[in-house]
Amino acid sequence: MSGKLIFAYINVKKEFSIHVVNYIRQDEKYIQGIYITNGDSGQLRTYRKDRIIAKFDNELDANLYDLADNLEHALDVLATTIPSSKSTSASLNTFDIHFTGFKQADKQRLIKLAEEKELTVRKSVTLNLQLLCVGYNASIKKIEKAQEMGISLMNESDFLNFLETGEILLGE
């Protein structure tokens, strides 16, 4: 299935925006597509479905969307999508990431950042992995395996942006 998706989105920084993407794929939690908002194109982005506030049939409807009238709903969406800093029990829904191709010190720094955000760091490319973060010396076999499994790839700067905003920005 492909086509244009138009939706209102709120990120973890409480920034509201309208996004237009050419749809590529989706799974249970994410929609991934080529970002084409405001004439910008070519950037692959992944959005959390639970942060989408509204979907629109056309760009005119999206431009007429009044956030003020829907602010309470937007903040409710945001409140339910930010994980609590202290988890009382182990979550069945983990967000799994693996780091490959980094110097040991860089890898340990990235793992620490991921764990602080309650991501599950895996030691290899596994079936339930959502992200493979690749460094300068990444294993081609791991990259190919991840691509075959439909796992999103990112570099270090994409990963740091993801931690900050909750959005996965891939490619350019």
Secondary structure, DSSP 8 states (H G I E B T S, - for coil): ---EEEEEEE-TT--EEEEEEEEEEE-SSEEEEEE-GGG---EEEEEEGGGEEEEESSHHHHHH--HHHHHHHHHHHHHHHS--SS-SS--SS--EEEEES--HHHHHHHHHHHHHTT-EE-SS--TT--EEEE-TT--HHHHHHHHHTT-EEE-HHHHHHHHHHS-EEE--
